[in-house]
Amino acid sequence: MKLDDDTFPNLDRILTTLHAKVANRKHYSYLGNMLVNRHPMTSGKWRQDPAVYHEEYYPKYAAGPGYIIRRDLALVVFKDHYEENIRQLLDNEDANTGVWISRANMSGIPVDYQHMDANEEKCKARDALAMNLQLGAMSCMWDKKTA
């Protein structure tokens, strides 16, 4: 699991999803706040050099606050195809991970994409991931968890 330091993971919701994956014998799972049909950014912190990535859209990928990659998929993407994948490094590491996972999917690995609800800057107990939280919002999420 990759998790940003300003993200509160609702582990109860996440574990419920993971237990269902195990019960249904799902493999090659990639779980997170999935983004679809996102253009590479042309300015700002996550600006993507078009010489490195020139496609109109990124493939589906999990947004930055956090995501989970099942071990079998991680081995395929980050070990078995490491030499191939390392040749293209994007400026947005989350989009980069999505590109590499998409390549595995296109090569015949049946990637199990799973969207998990997330929100920004709010304290809602129903979301799997609450991101961009300030200290007070982190405390609020913990209070909802322990109530």
Secondary structure in CASP SS format (residue, H / E / C, confidence):
PFRMAT SS
TARGET T0000
AUTHOR 0000-0000-0000
METHOD secondary structure of the structure
MODEL  1
M C 1.00
K E 1.00
L E 1.00
D C 1.00
D C 1.00
D C 1.00
T C 1.00
F E 1.00
P E 1.00
N C 1.00
L H 1.00
D H 1.00
R H 1.00
I H 1.00
L H 1.00
T H 1.00
T H 1.00
L H 1.00
H H 1.00
A H 1.00
K H 1.00
V H 1.00
A H 1.00
N C 1.00
R C 1.00
K C 1.00
H C 1.00
Y C 1.00
S E 1.00
Y E 1.00
L E 1.00
G E 1.00
N E 1.00
M E 1.00
L E 1.00
V C 1.00
N C 1.00
R C 1.00
H C 1.00
P C 1.00
M E 1.00
T C 1.00
S C 1.00
G C 1.00
K C 1.00
W C 1.00
R E 1.00
Q C 1.00
D C 1.00
P C 1.00
A C 1.00
V C 1.00
Y C 1.00
H C 1.00
E C 1.00
E C 1.00
Y C 1.00
Y C 1.00
P C 1.00
K C 1.00
Y E 1.00
A E 1.00
A E 1.00
G E 1.00
P E 1.00
G E 1.00
Y E 1.00
I E 1.00
I E 1.00
R C 1.00
R H 1.00
D H 1.00
L H 1.00
A H 1.00
L H 1.00
V H 1.00
V H 1.00
F H 1.00
K H 1.00
D H 1.00
H C 1.00
Y H 1.00
E H 1.00
E H 1.00
N H 1.00
I C 1.00
R C 1.00
Q C 1.00
L C 1.00
L C 1.00
D C 1.00
N C 1.00
E H 1.00
D H 1.00
A H 1.00
N H 1.00
T H 1.00
G H 1.00
V H 1.00
W H 1.00
I H 1.00
S H 1.00
R H 1.00
A H 1.00
N H 1.00
M H 1.00
S C 1.00
G C 1.00
I C 1.00
P C 1.00
V C 1.00
D E 1.00
Y E 1.00
Q E 1.00
H E 1.00
M C 1.00
D C 1.00
A E 1.00
N E 1.00
E E 1.00
E C 1.00
K C 1.00
C C 1.00
K C 1.00
A C 1.00
R C 1.00
D C 1.00
A C 1.00
L E 1.00
A E 1.00
M E 1.00
N C 1.00
L C 1.00
Q C 1.00
L H 1.00
G H 1.00
A H 1.00
M H 1.00
S H 1.00
C H 1.00
M H 1.00
W H 1.00
D H 1.00
K H 1.00
K H 1.00
T H 1.00
A C 1.00
END
